[in-house]
Amino acid sequence: MILIGLLLFFLFVILAALTLYPLGIKYTINGKVLSIHCPLFSTQVIDIFDILLIESTHTLDSSPAASIDRLKLTYKHGCVIISPKKKKDFVIIFYHQLKGSYKKSIEDI
């Protein structure tokens, strides 16, 4: 009984730590590349010209997204769900990057 109690206590502590741990999720558009960095997942790099569809979603699927106000990016090799702080700005900057009219590196959108 004591062992089970200790296991439950440590499980609670670990879950609390993960909840309070800042996720450090970062989305960067640099030229023709979108980089998605999340400490809980591997860094993912997607060519922006491979992205076929961007749509709003509130899915609770596991993903490198900190909120439920999310964007689903469907690209040639699958899909990823992200939650940029400024969704509208992300889509506008993404569009301008595709047109080649925005030449700066954009971090933490």
Contacts in CASP RR format, 6 or more apart in sequence:
PFRMAT RR
TARGET T0000
AUTHOR 0000-0000-0000
METHOD contacts of the structure
MODEL  1
MILIGLLLFFLFVILAALTLYPLGIKYTINGKVLSIHCPLFSTQVIDIFD
ILLIESTHTLDSSPAASIDRLKLTYKHGCVIISPKKKKDFVIIFYHQLKG
SYKKSIEDI
23 38 0 8 1.000
23 39 0 8 1.000
23 40 0 8 1.000
23 66 0 8 1.000
24 37 0 8 1.000
24 38 0 8 1.000
24 39 0 8 1.000
25 36 0 8 1.000
25 37 0 8 1.000
25 38 0 8 1.000
25 64 0 8 1.000
25 65 0 8 1.000
25 66 0 8 1.000
25 83 0 8 1.000
26 35 0 8 1.000
26 36 0 8 1.000
26 37 0 8 1.000
26 38 0 8 1.000
26 107 0 8 1.000
26 108 0 8 1.000
27 34 0 8 1.000
27 35 0 8 1.000
27 36 0 8 1.000
27 37 0 8 1.000
27 82 0 8 1.000
27 84 0 8 1.000
27 90 0 8 1.000
27 107 0 8 1.000
27 108 0 8 1.000
27 109 0 8 1.000
28 34 0 8 1.000
28 35 0 8 1.000
28 37 0 8 1.000
28 105 0 8 1.000
28 106 0 8 1.000
28 107 0 8 1.000
28 108 0 8 1.000
29 35 0 8 1.000
29 48 0 8 1.000
29 93 0 8 1.000
29 94 0 8 1.000
29 97 0 8 1.000
29 105 0 8 1.000
29 106 0 8 1.000
29 109 0 8 1.000
30 105 0 8 1.000
30 106 0 8 1.000
31 48 0 8 1.000
31 97 0 8 1.000
31 103 0 8 1.000
31 105 0 8 1.000
32 47 0 8 1.000
32 48 0 8 1.000
32 49 0 8 1.000
32 97 0 8 1.000
33 45 0 8 1.000
33 46 0 8 1.000
33 47 0 8 1.000
33 48 0 8 1.000
34 45 0 8 1.000
34 46 0 8 1.000
34 47 0 8 1.000
34 48 0 8 1.000
34 51 0 8 1.000
34 73 0 8 1.000
34 94 0 8 1.000
35 43 0 8 1.000
35 44 0 8 1.000
35 45 0 8 1.000
36 43 0 8 1.000
36 44 0 8 1.000
36 45 0 8 1.000
36 46 0 8 1.000
36 64 0 8 1.000
36 80 0 8 1.000
36 82 0 8 1.000
37 43 0 8 1.000
37 64 0 8 1.000
38 64 0 8 1.000
40 64 0 8 1.000
41 63 0 8 1.000
41 64 0 8 1.000
44 64 0 8 1.000
44 80 0 8 1.000
46 73 0 8 1.000
46 75 0 8 1.000
46 80 0 8 1.000
47 75 0 8 1.000
48 94 0 8 1.000
48 97 0 8 1.000
48 98 0 8 1.000
49 98 0 8 1.000
50 75 0 8 1.000
50 76 0 8 1.000
50 77 0 8 1.000
51 73 0 8 1.000
51 74 0 8 1.000
51 75 0 8 1.000
51 94 0 8 1.000
52 74 0 8 1.000
52 75 0 8 1.000
52 76 0 8 1.000
53 72 0 8 1.000
53 73 0 8 1.000
53 74 0 8 1.000
54 71 0 8 1.000
54 72 0 8 1.000
54 73 0 8 1.000
54 74 0 8 1.000
54 91 0 8 1.000
54 94 0 8 1.000
55 71 0 8 1.000
55 72 0 8 1.000
55 74 0 8 1.000
56 69 0 8 1.000
56 70 0 8 1.000
56 71 0 8 1.000
56 72 0 8 1.000
56 87 0 8 1.000
57 70 0 8 1.000
57 71 0 8 1.000
57 72 0 8 1.000
57 81 0 8 1.000
58 68 0 8 1.000
58 69 0 8 1.000
58 70 0 8 1.000
59 68 0 8 1.000
59 70 0 8 1.000
59 72 0 8 1.000
59 81 0 8 1.000
60 68 0 8 1.000
61 81 0 8 1.000
63 70 0 8 1.000
63 80 0 8 1.000
63 81 0 8 1.000
63 82 0 8 1.000
64 80 0 8 1.000
64 81 0 8 1.000
64 82 0 8 1.000
65 81 0 8 1.000
65 82 0 8 1.000
65 83 0 8 1.000
66 83 0 8 1.000
67 83 0 8 1.000
68 83 0 8 1.000
69 83 0 8 1.000
69 87 0 8 1.000
70 81 0 8 1.000
70 82 0 8 1.000
70 83 0 8 1.000
71 81 0 8 1.000
71 82 0 8 1.000
71 83 0 8 1.000
71 84 0 8 1.000
71 87 0 8 1.000
71 90 0 8 1.000
71 91 0 8 1.000
72 79 0 8 1.000
72 80 0 8 1.000
72 81 0 8 1.000
73 79 0 8 1.000
73 80 0 8 1.000
73 81 0 8 1.000
73 82 0 8 1.000
84 90 0 8 1.000
84 109 0 8 1.000
85 108 0 8 1.000
85 109 0 8 1.000
86 109 0 8 1.000
89 109 0 8 1.000
90 109 0 8 1.000
93 102 0 8 1.000
93 106 0 8 1.000
93 109 0 8 1.000
96 102 0 8 1.000
END
